């Protein structure tokens, strides 16, 4: 059974805060790099979130899947766009990606729409 997306987001936030305290240079560098990747440029931020979602699904990062579903919705992505991006990940990731799409992604859509 997929975990609750809101609980996972809270858990990640707490963990990132702890890493920020214990490894401040690493944490700051990661946050700076991550923010730089999502600055709107030739690609709108919505599309960057959809790319991030597909990569997260392929990489099987449940925390990342939840973040990118939520952020993609916040950037104006539709459910259909999110599912199409996820379908591309399934084409590369096969059965494991399909399993995460069927559980984690669907539950995140339910929680964040």
Residue pairs with C-beta under 8 A, 6 or more apart in sequence:
1 103
2 62
2 103
2 104
2 106
2 107
3 62
3 104
3 107
4 107
4 111
5 66
5 69
5 70
5 104
5 107
5 108
5 111
5 112
6 111
8 62
8 63
8 66
9 63
9 66
9 67
9 70
11 63
12 63
12 67
16 27
19 26
19 27
20 27
20 28
37 48
38 45
38 48
38 49
38 52
39 45
40 48
43 51
44 75
45 75
46 72
46 75
46 76
46 77
46 81
49 68
49 71
49 72
49 75
49 77
50 68
50 72
50 77
50 81
50 82
50 85
51 85
52 64
52 67
52 68
52 71
53 65
53 68
53 69
53 72
53 82
53 85
53 86
53 89
53 105
54 85
54 86
54 88
54 89
55 64
55 89
56 64
56 65
56 67
56 68
57 65
57 86
57 89
57 90
57 93
57 97
57 100
57 101
57 105
58 89
58 92
58 93
58 97
60 93
60 96
60 97
60 100
62 100
62 104
65 100
65 104
65 105
65 108
66 104
66 108
69 82
69 105
69 108
69 109
69 112
70 108
70 112
72 81
72 82
72 85
73 82
73 112
73 113
79 109
79 113
82 105
82 109
83 101
83 105
86 97
86 101
86 105
87 101
89 97
89 101
90 97
90 98
90 101
